[in-house]
Amino acid sequence: MSRRGILLGGLALAGGGVFSGALSGGTAWAADSPLITDCNGWGARPNSDIVEIWNQRPVKIIVHHTASANVENYSQDAAFGLARSIQNFHMDGRGWLDTGQHFTISRGGFVMEGRHRSLEVLRIGQRAVEGAHCVGQNIVAVGIENEGLYTDVDPPQALWDRLRQMCAYICQQYGIAPTELYGHRDFNNTACPGDRLYGQLPRLRTEVAGALGIGLEGGAARKASWPLLRRGDRGVVVQAAQYLLRDARATEAAPTGVFDVETDAAVRRFQVAHGAAKVNGLLGGQSWPVLARTVARGEGSDAERAAATLAAARGAEGVPNVVTAPDWQRLLGTGGAPMNTTADPLGPPR
């Protein structure tokens, strides 16, 4: 088992965050598993092909939402019906071999195994089931789908409680640091898991750490990220993105600070040119790291103008001599503890 940065008495994090408390053995790692219904229990179809098991442990957890209706039926029957409908869509609509995510949590707080063998492998805590929930992360991250649409509302308490408990148990079983909890949008161009649920991820990291008896210090609960921009957004971040899109030759339009039809089209052109998994006009976690390229002071490019625009708006002390991803995130207002950018080698989900 690889535990990066393990030290006696705690785990030192890049960026200055520190976990205080034991991370293996001892009493700190004592998270109880929630009740999890396996695939047979909710009536899953057989997987259509072999579910790949990798001889490595996942290193992060990715939180999703189903973007389905916020139903008021919190029963177990409704939860099992949800699991079946997701599997049918993934197998029949997307052509996958099984449900894409590893686990599903209903609005009533019922936890279900998603992809076959995910529960078995989690109980052992030694290997990873290959999922199909987030491009580039499918063998290094456990995917948890949460029923509902959390753009404007928070998840119900029952769902939140099970999500916290499930994340703590997964962290315990695999030795994943509680800070390594992410949203789908951190890695792909998507609004998932919704603005409200995504905004609660620092709280989730803190509560999971607390459930494991581990203290978070140094602002470790806030992870560096990339802003999600979409049609109708306004402001200096949009203007900076427009400069960067000009720098990338995706548009010749003047930066206005308004995410309009032309900006949407420019983002789509950029997504096509760089092989994005989704061409949807959402500027998110897959496109930003490519768009926000390394910039040298004095090069006179639109990328340098983007950095200067952000620095002026933030009242920063000018632009660094070389602007790299952490500098961009700080200027964009989404800085924090470094992200774990580990990716799997598989490309598109399956």
N, C-alpha and C positions, 0 to 999 in steps of 0.2 A: 504494500500500500504506500502510495506516495502522499506525504503530508508536507506540503511546501511551507517552509518557515516555522516548523514546530520548534519551540523553545521550552525549556523547563519553566513552568509557571505561566505559560501563555503562548499566544500565537502573534508574532509580529507581522504587521501588514505593511505592504508598500504604501507610501503616502502618509505614514505616521499613525494610522489607526492601530489599536492594540486590543486584543482579547485578553481579559484577565480571568483565569480559571483553567481547570484541566480540560483537555480536549480528547483524551482517550483513556479509558479506564477510570477508576475513581467515581465519585458521586455526581460530577457535573454533567456527565452524559447519561442521563436517566430518563429520557423522553419515552413516554408510553406511546405505543402505536394506537391510533384511532381504530375503530372497527372499520375494516375495509372489506367490501363484498367483492369476491373474485369474479372473473368473467362468467363462469358457470352459474354463479349465484344470480346474476341479473339477466341471464338468457342470451349470452353472446353467440354469434355465429362462429364457426371455426375460422381461423385465419386461412387465407387462400394460398399462402406460401410460407416458407420457413421464417420464423422470427429470429433475426440475427442477435446473437449474444456476444458481446465483445469482452475480451479479457483485460478490462480496465475499469476503473471506477469513474462515474460521472463527477464533475467538479463544480457543478452549479445547478440551480433550480430555476426554471422559467415559468412565470405565472401568465396564464391566458384567461380570457373570458370567451364564452360561447357566442356573444353578441346576439343572443336570442331573447325572447320576451322575459321580462321580470315577473314570472308567474307567481301566484299566491298559493299554489298547490305544493305544499312542502312534504308530501307523503313519500314513503319509500317506493310505492308503485310509480309515482311520477318520476322519481329519480331513476328507477330502472328503465322506464320508457325513454328517458333522455339518453341514457347510455346506449340503448339500442338504436335510437334515431341517429346519434352521432356515428356509430359504427356503420350503419347503412349508408349514410352520406359519404363517409370516407372511403368505403369499399366500392360502392356503386357509382357515386358521383365523381370521386377523384381517382378511382382505380388503384387504391392502396391495398396492401395485403391484410390490413386490420385497422382498428382505431389508431389514429395518429399519436395521441398523447398517452402518457403512461398511466395517469390517474385523472379521475373526474370527481368534482365535488358539486352536489346539487345545492339549490338555494335552501333546502331544508337541512343541510349539513350531512347528507349521506355521502360517504366516500366510496368510490368504486374503482376497481382496476380497469384501465382502459385497454391498452395493448396486452395481449396474452403474454404471460410469463413475467410481467413487470412486478407483480407482488412476490412471486417466488424468488426472483433475483434480489429484490429489495430486502427480503427477510434474511438472505444470506449475506448481503452487503459486500460482495466481492467483485461483481461484474456489472456491465451496463447492457440494457436492452436497447437496441436501435429503435428510435421512435421516428415520427414524421410530423413534428409539431413546429419546428423552427429551422429554416434553412441555415446550414452551417453549424448547427448545435445539436444535431440529433443523436450523437453518441457520447457527447460530453455533458449533456444537461438532461435532467428529469423534467418532463413537461406536465404541468397540472392545469387542467381546464376547469374553470369555475363557471357554473351556469348563470347566465344573465348578461345584461348590457350595463356597463358601469362607466358610461360617459358622463352622466349627470347625477347619478345617485350612488350611494355607497352600498356594498354588499350587505345582506342581512347578517345579523350577529351569529346565527348558527353556522353559516358558511364561513365567516371570518374565523370563528373558533376552531373549526375543523381544518381550515387552511393553515393556521398557525401551528396546530398540533401535528399536521401532516408534514409540514416543512421541518419542524423540529425533529421528527422521527427520521426523515430522510437524511438530514444533516448528521444525526447520530449514526445511522447505519453506514453511511459512506464517508464519514469524516469530512463533510463539506462545511466550510466556515459559514456562520449565519449571515455574514455580509454578502455571500454569493447567491443572493436571490435577486432575480431580474424580471423585467417585463418583456413580453414578446417584442415590443417596439424598440428595445435596446439593440436588437440585432437585425430586424427586418423593417421594411417600409410599411408599417401598419399602425393603426390606432389602438390595437390590442395591448393591454387588457382594459382599455378605457381610461379616460383622464382621471377619474376619481380613484379607481383601484390602483392605477399606476402611482398616483400621488401618495398613496398609503404604504408604498413599499419600504420607505425608511422606518415607519412604525412597525411593519411586519418584521424587518430585520432585527429591530430592537426587542420585540416581543419573543421572537424565536430564540434569540440569545438568552433572554431572561428565562425562558422555559428550560434551557440547557444549563442554567446556572453560570452563564458567561457574561461578563460585563463588556459593553462596547465603549471604547474611549476614543478621543481624538476625532470625533465626527465620522467614525467609520460607517455609521448607518446610512449616510448619504453617499451614493456612488456617482461617479462622473457618468454623464450620459450625453445624448444629443437631443436637441429640441425636435418636436414633431411639428412640421409646418404643413398647412393645407389651405385650400381655397377659402378666401375670406379673412385670413390672418393679416395683421398689419404690424408695422413697427420696424425697429432698427435691425432685428434679427432677420426679418424678411428681406430688408434692403441688403444686408450682408450676403444672404443666400443668392440674391439676384446678381450681385457682383461676382460671386463665385460661379454662377451659371454662365455668365458672360465669359469669365476666365476659361471655362471648360468648353466654350464655343457651342453651348446649347441654346443661346439666344443672343440677339444684338440689341434687345430692348433696354432702355435706360432704367436703372434701379429706382423704383418709386416707393418702396416700402409697403406696397399693397400686393398680396398674393392673388393676382387676377388670372384671367383666362390664359394670357400669354405665359405667365409664370408656371401655371399648371402644365401647359404644353411643353415648356422648356424642361421641367422636371421629368416629364415622360420621355422626352428625347434623350436626356441624360441617363435615365434608367435603361432604355433600350441599348444605348451605346455601351453601357457597362454591365450588361447582363443581369440586371436586377431580377429577383425571383418574381416580383410583382411590378407591373407597369401600371401605376394607378394615380400618379400625380402627388402622392404623399411623400414628403421629404422626411425620412426617418432614419433609423439606426443602421440600415444597410447602405444607404447612399451618402450620408454625411461623411463617413470616414474617407471616402474616395473624393468627394467634392471639396472638402476642406483640406487641401493638399498642403504640404510643407512649403512655407513662403520665406524668402530671405528679404531682409530690410533693403530698400533701395532698388528693388527689381522693377518697380514701376508698373506692376500688373494690376488687373482688376482684383486678383486675390489679395494683394497688399492693400488695395483700397477697402476691401471688405474688412480686413483686420483693423485698419485705421478708423473706419467708421464705427466699429464696435468699441474700440478703445476710447474714442471721443465720447461716445454715449455713456460709457461706464465710468468715465472720469479716471481711466487708467493712466499710468505713467507711460504713455506711448506704446508702441508695438515692439515686442522683443526682436532682437537681431534675427532670430530664426523662430518662426511660428510653427509649432508642431501640434499634434492632436490635443494634448493636455492644455496648451495655450488657447487653442480654439474653444475648447469646452469652457475654460475660465471666462474668455471674452463673451461667449454666448450665454453665460449665466447658468451653465449646467455642469460646472466643475464639482469635484468631490473626490472621494477615495477612488483610486484607479479601478477601472473595470477589468474583469478577467476576460480577455479577448480570445481565449483558447477556442479554436474551432475544430470541427471534425473534417475529415477529408472527403466526405461523400457528396457534397453539393446538394442538389434538390432532394427534398424528402421523398420517401417511398413507403 
